[in-house]
Amino acid sequence: MVRAIVGANWGDEGKGKITDMLAKESDIIIRFQGGSNAGHTIINDYGKFALHILPSGVFYDHTTSIIGNGVALNIPYLIGELKDITSKGVPMPRILVSDRAQIMMPYHILFDTYEEARLAGRSFGSTKSGIAPFYSDKYAKIGFQVCELFGDETALMEKLENVCALKNVLLEHLYHKPLLDPKELFDTMMEYKEMIAPYVCDVSRYLHDALKEGKNILLEGQLGSLKDPDHGIYPMVTSSSTLAAYGAIGAGIPPYEIKNITTVVKAYSSAVGAGAFVSEIFGDEADELRRRGGDGGEFGATTGRPRRMGWFDAVATRYGCRVQGTTEAVLTVLDVLGYLDEIPICVGYEIDGKITKDFPTTPDLERAKPVYKTLPGWKCEIRGIKKYEELPENCRKYVETIEEELGVPVTMVSNGPGRDDIIFRR
């Protein structure tokens, strides 16, 4: 069986913890898109980790962790993360890397940094991890697949020279930065070859065989629905599809194999980066929620930037679940809200005097104002509770209101940062 774990909103929903928890019942965990630009925070018996490119299943000795062909593969970053977790007592995980995955090149990160600086106040709020230049090159057909490291070196050098000729025009005339040297890049790629060689395989074939054997496979998405380049808040999105449907492409499996789409939903809203955010709050109200949120506060796992904060947005989340094809929702960080007397939920948008419950395209979204419904708080600590019936009545009412708004079953409620801080509803 194949299950996809994806985010309903802007990312930072708590997918890492849920993947880490569900990996216990899985044989294979696959990252199918994105790169080292967004992190998953995981707390388990080994400690606290912020994974960026490794799948969240690397903490179990019975699993195989796969970097799929849809990933922006930053090879030094991957090797660095492996060294980091093993230095902290985690046994060396079984890792496979698709021979069709494309390589994040050093100049992708440079171009990302240069372009954000050039745009200044009009920037996208990029993590400067090279993601947009990487995917631009992939679809312009001037990227490098892992398999090319192990092919004809003369052909590789010729391709590098052609790519550098193109890039150097921009570096010289647009950014006024040092030019790329094809020979230096070739040497770097030979270092990458040595680093990645032990892990490379035909992942699509491997998964074909695993499916025939009845293995349990987990697809791990990065970010969330609203950061998808087609269905998100374009152009303030990421550069790869964040939807479960892309999991089939980014892993190399048939789409009909995905039977369960577990969409992670945050009990309030948070976002890193620019873009429309209708239920956003500011000032002391935001600072208090940010300070109490997550584990140690709401700050980007990659950038360390303070996350933008907001109340739960039922309009955006319902849409996010719809485009994912959600079969079940998981509500996370519910415990954070225990300090509030009242909790607002955004249940509609007012746009030009009209109220809608449908999530609009970006130009209309920029003009939207939140319509709130206020629920009573529960004013107590709920960590440690294992049974849904033992949650305070107002807490259950909050969960059930969200479930009603989403139109999909909330099957799990996370009430703490640890792997076992979870309540199973059904």
Secondary structure, DSSP 4 states (H G I P E B T S, - for coil): -EEEEEESSSS-SSHHHHHHHHGGG-SEEEE-SB-TTS-EEEEETTEEEEESSS-TTTT-TT-EEEE-TTBEE-HHHHHHHHHHHHHTTPPPPEEEEETTPEEPPHHHHHHHHHHHHHHGGG-----SSSHHHHHHHHHTT---BGGGGGS-HHHHHHHHHHHHHHHHHHIIIII--PPP-HHHHHHHHHHHHHHHGGGEE-HHHHHHHHHHTT--EEEEEEEEGGG-TTTSSTTSS-SS--SHHHHHHHHT--GGGEEEEEEEEESSEEE-SSS--TTEE-HHHHHHHHHHSTTT-SB-TTT-PBPEEE-EEHHHHHHHHHHHT-SEEEEE-GGGGGG-SEEEEEEEEEETTEEESS---HHHHTT-EEEEEEEE---S--TT--SGGGS-HHHHHHHHHHHHHHTS-EEEEE-SSBTT-EEE--
